[in-house]
Amino acid sequence: MYQSDYRSKLTTAAEAVHLIPSRGNLSMGMAISTPPALLQALENRVKAGEIEELRVFYSHSVTAAALTILKYEYMDAIKPYPFFPTAIERNLMERGLKDHRRVVSYMPGNFSAMPRTLKAIGMDAFIVMVAPMDKAGFFSCGTNGDYTIPVARSAQKLIVEVNPKMPRTFGDSTLHISDVNAIVENESPLFEIPPRPLSFTDVTIGKFIAELVPDRATLQIGLGGVPAAVCAALRSHRDLGIHTELMMPALAELVQCGAVTNKYKNINRYKNVYTLAAGDAEFYNFLNDNPSMEAFAVDYVNDPEVIGRNDLVISISAFLEVGLDGEVNSESINGMQYSAPGGQLDFVRGAQLSNGGKSILAAYSTARGGTISRIVPKIIGPTTDPRADVQYIATEFGVADLFGKSVGERAEALIAISHPKFHSELRTQARDLGYL
């Protein structure tokens, strides 16, 4: 029965994208699940003048979108509404500013709220890359649960691009053929994030953070050099668990070396839980048909109440700047939107709901080649994490525990882990603000 349904819905990308209205709301799979053939076909409709005004809601675009619909010359017809901008949107924003145009409409908000936000707006169509259908009629979304699963199930039209390279994973990460309106087949390489060597600073910060992680802790770790260094420093730990927004190669290596068992989690025991995954080809092969890897929607994985059900949750994320009172900006540089909150505040709060949990935000002490301090008197950007929620801040000079401290005590603790060449200046500024 399912093979018959499959054949009846199988079509070309050019035909499938005609299910997308010329004026309306479209959402697409983020990052690895972005469907290149469907986007190429949609670009052809734009070129033909068949798209009047299509609002596109998504997070974390990749090359497939940059090479097709997210081109500056299409901004009259394509209206990007990213929840997490990347270099692609930043370039569009910069060109728009030069022409006195707003071409990108950034959507602020916590990652956990994205599914209900898109459902409330209403999506006319959803396009996504999936793994081949199984014998029960299900397509695995593999690397992506995030907003993909809930929005795909609520959109008016669902179009899937089947790629045999997409890993088949478990959890609640499937779409049934009965909910699919059109199927396109296209084998293409998955988007990869190449590993980079760890710096001395990465390793230093990683060791500081690893000292805060007990055996049996449940980890949430982001992407980048410091998170990878933390994972490397945790290889001798025992019975760790994983409940993370992002599954990445460094976490997979912790699973493979035996440091992770998930034995002591209170929910999803013995399973590595994530809402999106990104890495290289070897990592995607590790995910494929691995019953320990379970992807769920972001409104489950990133729900602070769900996060807090596990004991000893250790959440490790990055920041761009932190004020001396503990207020954190992790999304804006010089007042310009650089990235987004993502799920950072979700996990900051979730970790603190956990029995014995800890929330840790880490970064190099300086930026721009050491010319500016990331620890500042007052943050310039928007508040990603309110000072009332921030717990640990880590740099290569140590870790500041802000819990239970006054503003003045916080300022002292943060100055102590700033780069020494900024100590005097920060202390003067703290006195000017009345902190000291």
Buried (B, 14 or more C-beta within 10 A) or exposed (E): EBEEBBEEBEBEBBEBBBBBBBEBBBBBBBBBBBBBBBBBBBBBBBEEEBBEEBBBBBBBBBEBBBBBBBBEEBBEBBBBBBBBBBEBBBBBBEBBEEEEBEBBEBBEBBBBBBBBBBBEBEBBBBBBBBBBBEEEBBBBBBBBBBBBBBBBBBBBBBBBBBBEBBBBBBBEBBBBBEBBBBBBBBEBEBBBBEBEEBBEBBBBBBBBBBEBBBEBBBBBBBBBBBBBBBBBBBEEBBBBBBBBBBBBBBBBBBBEEEBBBBEBBEBBEEBBBBBBBBBBEEBBEBBBEBEBBBBBBBBBBBBBEBBBBBBBBBBBBBBBBBBBBBBBBBBBBEEEBBBBBBBBBBBBBBBBBBEEBBBBBBBBBBBEEEEEBBBBBEBEBEBBBEBEBBBBBBBBBBBBBBEEBEBBBBBBBBBBBBBEEBBEEBBEBBEEBEBB
